[in-house]
Protein backbone atom coordinates (compact mmCIF):
# COMPACT_ATOMS: atom_id res chain seq x y z
CA UNK A 1 0.00 0.00 0.00
CA UNK A 2 1.40 3.34 -1.04
CA UNK A 3 1.99 5.72 1.86
CA UNK A 4 0.45 9.14 1.36
CA UNK A 5 1.94 11.87 3.49
CA UNK A 6 -0.74 13.98 5.13
CA UNK A 7 -0.52 17.74 4.61
CA UNK A 8 0.98 19.71 7.45
CA UNK A 9 -1.71 20.94 9.81
CA UNK A 10 -2.32 24.66 10.01
CA UNK A 11 -1.00 26.21 13.25
CA UNK A 12 -3.65 26.65 15.93
CA UNK A 13 -3.56 30.23 17.16
CA UNK A 14 -6.85 30.06 19.08
CA UNK A 15 -5.07 30.33 22.45
CA UNK A 16 -2.85 33.17 21.30
CA UNK A 17 -0.09 33.94 18.81
CA UNK A 18 3.56 34.81 19.32
CA UNK A 19 6.53 36.15 17.37
CA UNK A 20 9.83 34.48 18.27
CA UNK A 21 13.13 34.35 16.38
CA UNK A 22 11.61 36.04 13.37
CA UNK A 23 8.59 33.78 12.91
CA UNK A 24 5.03 33.51 14.14
CA UNK A 25 4.02 30.50 16.24
CA UNK A 26 1.13 29.51 18.52
CA UNK A 27 1.66 31.17 21.91
CA UNK A 28 2.18 27.79 23.61
CA UNK A 29 5.24 27.22 21.39
CA UNK A 30 6.95 30.50 22.29
CA UNK A 31 10.18 29.75 24.15
CA UNK A 32 13.27 31.48 25.44
CA UNK A 33 16.69 29.84 25.80
CA UNK A 34 17.62 28.61 29.26
CA UNK A 35 20.94 30.41 28.66
CA UNK A 36 19.36 33.79 27.89
CA UNK A 37 20.22 36.42 30.49
CA UNK A 38 16.57 37.39 30.40
CA UNK A 39 15.92 34.05 32.08
CA UNK A 40 19.08 33.60 34.16
CA UNK A 41 19.54 37.23 35.24
CA UNK A 42 16.06 38.82 34.88
CA UNK A 43 17.90 41.03 32.38
CA UNK A 44 14.86 41.88 30.33
CA UNK A 45 12.36 44.63 29.70
CA UNK A 46 8.86 44.47 28.32
CA UNK A 47 5.65 46.40 27.81
CA UNK A 48 2.01 45.42 27.59
CA UNK A 49 -0.75 47.09 25.59
CA UNK A 50 -4.34 45.95 25.52
CA UNK A 51 -6.77 45.52 22.68
CA UNK A 52 -10.43 46.23 23.40
CA UNK A 53 -13.19 45.82 20.82
CA UNK A 54 -10.64 45.34 18.07
CA UNK A 55 -8.43 48.36 18.82
CA UNK A 56 -5.21 49.01 20.72
CA UNK A 57 -5.40 51.61 23.51
CA UNK A 58 -2.63 54.24 23.47
CA UNK A 59 -0.39 52.04 21.36
CA UNK A 60 2.03 54.86 20.51
CA UNK A 61 2.64 55.57 24.20
CA UNK A 62 3.34 51.91 24.95
CA UNK A 63 5.75 51.68 22.03
CA UNK A 64 7.55 54.84 23.17
CA UNK A 65 7.86 53.54 26.73
CA UNK A 66 9.16 50.18 25.49
CA UNK A 67 11.82 51.91 23.41
CA UNK A 68 12.76 54.12 26.37
CA UNK A 69 13.04 51.04 28.59
CA UNK A 70 15.33 49.33 26.09
CA UNK A 71 17.48 52.44 25.92
CA UNK A 72 17.61 52.59 29.71
CA UNK A 73 18.97 49.03 29.80
CA UNK A 74 21.28 49.63 26.81
CA UNK A 75 19.41 47.18 24.62
CA UNK A 76 18.86 47.43 20.87
CA UNK A 77 16.80 45.51 18.33
CA UNK A 78 16.51 45.78 14.57
CA UNK A 79 12.88 46.91 14.63
CA UNK A 80 11.77 50.51 15.03
CA UNK A 81 8.42 51.51 16.56
CA UNK A 82 6.60 50.94 13.26
CA UNK A 83 8.17 47.50 12.89
CA UNK A 84 7.25 46.50 16.44
CA UNK A 85 3.69 47.70 15.88
CA UNK A 86 3.46 45.59 12.73
CA UNK A 87 4.42 42.49 14.73
CA UNK A 88 1.84 43.26 17.42
CA UNK A 89 -0.91 43.78 14.85
CA UNK A 90 -0.02 40.47 13.21
CA UNK A 91 -0.05 38.55 16.51
CA UNK A 92 -3.53 39.84 17.34
CA UNK A 93 -4.78 39.18 13.80
CA UNK A 94 -3.45 35.61 13.72
CA UNK A 95 -5.18 34.86 17.03
CA UNK A 96 -8.37 36.54 15.82
CA UNK A 97 -8.77 38.34 19.12
CA UNK A 98 -11.07 41.33 19.65
CA UNK A 99 -10.01 41.73 23.30
CA UNK A 100 -6.38 40.90 23.99
CA UNK A 101 -3.37 41.20 26.27
CA UNK A 102 -0.43 42.02 23.99
CA UNK A 103 3.19 41.97 25.15
CA UNK A 104 6.47 43.08 23.59
CA UNK A 105 9.65 41.74 25.21
CA UNK A 106 13.38 42.34 24.83
CA UNK A 107 15.87 40.06 26.55
CA UNK A 108 19.60 40.54 26.89
CA UNK A 109 20.20 37.36 24.90
CA UNK A 110 22.66 34.46 25.07
CA UNK A 111 26.39 35.18 25.61
CA UNK A 112 28.49 33.97 22.67
CA UNK A 113 30.79 31.02 23.53
CA UNK A 114 34.30 32.11 24.36
CA UNK A 115 33.43 35.80 24.51
CA UNK A 116 33.76 37.98 27.63
CA UNK A 117 30.53 38.04 29.59
CA UNK A 118 29.86 41.72 28.98
CA UNK A 119 26.28 42.90 28.41
CA UNK A 120 27.46 45.08 25.52
CA UNK A 121 28.69 42.02 23.59
CA UNK A 122 25.41 40.08 23.72
CA UNK A 123 22.90 40.24 20.87
CA UNK A 124 19.53 41.28 22.28
CA UNK A 125 16.40 39.33 21.38
CA UNK A 126 12.87 40.53 20.68
CA UNK A 127 9.64 38.58 21.00
CA UNK A 128 5.96 39.42 21.24
CA UNK A 129 2.68 37.67 21.90
CA UNK A 130 -1.07 38.25 21.99
CA UNK A 131 -3.27 36.35 24.44
CA UNK A 132 -6.97 36.48 25.23
CA UNK A 133 -7.83 39.36 27.56
CA UNK A 134 -6.36 39.14 31.07
CA UNK A 135 -7.73 40.86 34.19
CA UNK A 136 -5.48 41.40 37.23
CA UNK A 137 -8.64 41.35 39.32
CA UNK A 138 -11.64 39.35 38.14
CA UNK A 139 -14.69 41.24 36.87
CA UNK A 140 -16.52 40.21 40.07
CA UNK A 141 -13.71 41.57 42.25
CA UNK A 142 -13.68 44.82 40.29
CA UNK A 143 -17.44 45.23 40.66
CA UNK A 144 -17.38 44.89 44.46
CA UNK A 145 -13.91 46.38 44.93
CA UNK A 146 -10.62 44.53 45.36
CA UNK A 147 -9.42 43.35 48.77
CA UNK A 148 -5.82 44.34 49.49
CA UNK A 149 -3.26 44.24 52.27
CA UNK A 150 -0.21 46.37 52.98
CA UNK A 151 2.70 43.96 52.51
CA UNK A 152 5.45 43.58 55.08
CA UNK A 153 7.85 42.95 52.19
CA UNK A 154 9.40 46.28 51.12
CA UNK A 155 9.65 47.38 47.51
CA UNK A 156 13.04 46.85 45.82
CA UNK A 157 14.88 50.21 46.17
CA UNK A 158 14.58 52.42 43.12
CA UNK A 159 18.32 53.04 43.11
CA UNK A 160 18.83 49.29 42.65
CA UNK A 161 16.12 48.56 40.08
CA UNK A 162 14.55 51.51 38.27
CA UNK A 163 10.77 51.03 38.65
CA UNK A 164 10.08 53.28 35.64
CA UNK A 165 11.61 50.59 33.40
CA UNK A 166 9.24 47.62 33.20
CA UNK A 167 11.14 44.57 34.40
CA UNK A 168 10.84 41.01 35.69
CA UNK A 169 12.44 41.69 39.08
CA UNK A 170 9.37 40.45 40.88
CA UNK A 171 10.90 38.83 43.96
CA UNK A 172 9.35 41.47 46.22
CA UNK A 173 6.05 41.39 44.33
CA UNK A 174 5.74 37.60 44.55
CA UNK A 175 6.42 37.65 48.30
CA UNK A 176 3.76 40.35 48.68
CA UNK A 177 1.28 38.23 46.72
CA UNK A 178 2.01 35.29 49.01
CA UNK A 179 1.33 37.52 52.01
CA UNK A 180 -1.98 38.55 50.45
CA UNK A 181 -2.94 34.94 49.76
CA UNK A 182 -2.14 33.98 53.36
CA UNK A 183 -4.38 36.83 54.55
CA UNK A 184 -7.27 35.87 52.29
CA UNK A 185 -6.84 39.01 50.16
CA UNK A 186 -6.40 39.36 46.41
CA UNK A 187 -3.26 41.45 46.23
CA UNK A 188 -0.93 43.74 48.16
CA UNK A 189 0.45 47.25 48.03
CA UNK A 190 4.15 47.64 48.80
CA UNK A 191 5.88 50.37 50.77
CA UNK A 192 9.44 51.55 50.24
CA UNK A 193 12.09 51.38 52.95
CA UNK A 194 10.99 54.79 54.24
CA UNK A 195 7.38 53.65 54.66
CA UNK A 196 5.89 55.44 51.64
CA UNK A 197 3.38 53.82 49.29
CA UNK A 198 4.76 52.71 45.90
CA UNK A 199 2.65 50.27 43.83
CA UNK A 200 1.29 46.74 43.69
CA UNK A 201 2.13 43.66 41.61
CA UNK A 202 1.37 44.89 38.12
CA UNK A 203 -0.75 47.91 39.03
CA UNK A 204 -0.58 51.54 40.16
CA UNK A 205 -2.47 52.82 43.18
CA UNK A 206 -4.17 56.10 44.15
CA UNK A 207 -5.79 57.38 47.30
CA UNK A 208 -8.78 59.72 47.27
CA UNK A 209 -9.20 62.10 50.19
CA UNK A 210 -11.59 65.03 50.52
CA UNK A 211 -12.52 64.78 46.85
CA UNK A 212 -8.92 64.87 45.55
CA UNK A 213 -6.82 62.08 44.05
CA UNK A 214 -3.16 61.51 44.94
CA UNK A 215 -0.74 59.08 43.27
CA UNK A 216 2.58 57.98 44.81
CA UNK A 217 5.52 60.01 43.55
CA UNK A 218 8.12 57.28 44.06
CA UNK A 219 8.91 53.60 43.55
CA UNK A 220 6.30 53.05 40.85
CA UNK A 221 6.01 52.56 37.12
CA UNK A 222 4.73 55.60 35.26
CA UNK A 223 1.79 53.58 33.98
CA UNK A 224 -0.02 54.37 30.74
CA UNK A 225 -3.35 53.70 32.47
CA UNK A 226 -2.14 55.82 35.40
CA UNK A 227 -1.75 58.69 32.96
CA UNK A 228 -5.22 57.98 31.62
CA UNK A 229 -6.64 58.32 35.15
CA UNK A 230 -5.08 61.80 35.43
CA UNK A 231 -6.68 62.68 32.09
CA UNK A 232 -10.06 61.46 33.33
CA UNK A 233 -9.72 63.50 36.51
CA UNK A 234 -9.05 66.62 34.44
CA UNK A 235 -12.15 65.93 32.37
CA UNK A 236 -14.30 65.45 35.48
CA UNK A 237 -12.81 68.39 37.37
CA UNK A 238 -11.33 66.16 40.09
CA UNK A 239 -8.13 67.61 41.65
CA UNK A 240 -5.27 65.16 41.03
CA UNK A 241 -1.56 65.21 41.78
CA UNK A 242 1.49 63.14 42.65
CA UNK A 243 2.81 63.18 46.19
CA UNK A 244 4.15 61.24 49.12
CA UNK A 245 1.63 58.85 50.68
CA UNK A 246 2.33 57.29 54.04
CA UNK A 247 0.85 54.00 55.15
CA UNK A 248 -1.27 55.85 57.71
CA UNK A 249 -2.58 58.25 55.05
CA UNK A 250 -3.52 55.37 52.78
CA UNK A 251 -5.43 53.69 55.58
CA UNK A 252 -7.31 56.93 56.30
CA UNK A 253 -8.22 57.54 52.67
CA UNK A 254 -11.86 57.98 51.70
CA UNK A 255 -11.36 55.73 48.68
CA UNK A 256 -8.55 53.63 47.18
CA UNK A 257 -8.20 53.03 43.47
CA UNK A 258 -5.87 50.90 41.36
CA UNK A 259 -5.27 50.74 37.62
CA UNK A 260 -3.41 48.70 35.02
CA UNK A 261 -3.43 47.79 31.35
CA UNK A 262 -4.76 44.36 32.32
CA UNK A 263 -8.05 45.49 33.81
CA UNK A 264 -8.28 49.26 33.48
CA UNK A 265 -9.54 51.30 36.42
CA UNK A 266 -10.13 49.02 39.41
CA UNK A 267 -11.59 50.25 42.73
CA UNK A 268 -10.65 48.85 46.15
CA UNK A 269 -13.16 48.15 48.92
CA UNK A 270 -10.96 46.65 51.65
CA UNK A 271 -7.44 47.17 52.98
CA UNK A 272 -6.23 44.77 55.67
CA UNK A 273 -9.87 44.09 56.49
CA UNK A 274 -10.84 47.74 56.81
CA UNK A 275 -13.97 48.42 54.77
CA UNK A 276 -14.18 51.44 52.47
CA UNK A 277 -17.30 52.84 50.77
CA UNK A 278 -19.76 50.51 52.49
CA UNK A 279 -17.73 47.59 51.09
CA UNK A 280 -18.30 48.78 47.51
CA UNK A 281 -16.42 51.06 45.10
CA UNK A 282 -16.55 54.68 46.27
CA UNK A 283 -18.35 57.36 44.21
CA UNK A 284 -15.25 58.93 42.63
CA UNK A 285 -13.68 55.54 41.89
CA UNK A 286 -16.93 54.38 40.30
CA UNK A 287 -17.17 57.53 38.14
CA UNK A 288 -13.59 57.14 36.93
CA UNK A 289 -14.11 53.46 36.08
CA UNK A 290 -17.38 54.16 34.25
CA UNK A 291 -15.87 57.02 32.23
CA UNK A 292 -12.75 55.00 31.40
CA UNK A 293 -14.78 52.28 29.69
CA UNK A 294 -17.29 54.71 28.17
CA UNK A 295 -14.44 56.55 26.45
CA UNK A 296 -13.03 53.22 25.25
CA UNK A 297 -16.39 52.54 23.60
CA UNK A 298 -16.12 55.94 21.88
CA UNK A 299 -12.69 55.07 20.43
CA UNK A 300 -10.51 57.01 22.89
CA UNK A 301 -6.85 56.94 21.75
CA UNK A 302 -7.67 53.83 19.72
CA UNK A 303 -5.62 52.22 16.96
CA UNK A 304 -7.74 49.67 15.08
CA UNK A 305 -6.08 46.28 14.68
CA UNK A 306 -5.14 45.52 11.09
CA UNK A 307 -6.82 42.13 10.88
CA UNK A 308 -6.39 41.90 7.11
CA UNK A 309 -2.66 42.71 7.10
Phi, psi and omega in degrees: 000129182287131179278129177250119181286128181286145179297149180295133182292146176292141179301144179261107181260012187298333179264007180128158180232149182225159176239115183220132178053039174081009179220159181264135181219160171303145185305324181295342181264000179287125183225161173231144182299142175294346180264353181293134179297339173299327179271314186277339184235002190053033182267081191201150169228161184203172171210157181227130176237146179255156173247128178230128180052041174080017181218140173289148175254120177053047182302315182301322181290322177294318179297318180296319179293320178299316179295322177294322178295317177299316179298321179297331178260009181057048176248149178219144173229168183284341184271138171270185183302319180296320179293320177296316179301321179299319178296317181296316177303315183294321178299314180295317182296316180300320180283345180065033185268136172266331175234122189212157172253117189237122185244145171239134189225139172232122178255160179298321180109188184256124178301137179289139180302134176081357180264153176302145184274067178253133179307325184292344182263359184262134178282121182285153185235139181246140173213164180208159176202154176235126181238159173305151185317137178239134174248128174299315173247141182297158177305323179294318178294322179295322182293323181261355180096132182290153176254119184240167168232164167267118185288148172282334178290124180281156177292143174304132183302140182295335178278357172260312177229116183293113183289346179279353173255115182299133188212171180257019177280078188253019180302317178291321181295317181295319177297321179295320177296323177295321175299316180297316180299317179298330182270359181078019178257175184264333180195184187217147172260141183253144175258156173276182184295340179266003176087013179263147182293138178244278183198182176242179181293093177089011180211154173268160182230151175225153166245149178240123182221129179053040175082001181244149181254137178230133176249144177303143181258015184206156170064021186223151173294141175277079190296146176294318177291326175303315177297324178296323179297319176298321178297319179295320178299318179298320180293325182270355181075027179267121177302134182213139181203168169266151177182171176289138177231118176277164177301317180298319179296320178297317181294331181266008180296155174283322178216156174232139185224141174237166177203154179193162174301321183271066178144340179079222181269121190230107180292161177241140178242347178217143174225114183051040177087344177288134184264132177246147173055041180059033178067028177220165176304137179290167186298319181289316177302316181296319179295318180295318179295315181297316181291322179305311183282330176296319179290326173303314182298334179274356180090028182299121177046043185263142172239105182302138177291136178274083184290338182261008182288000000 
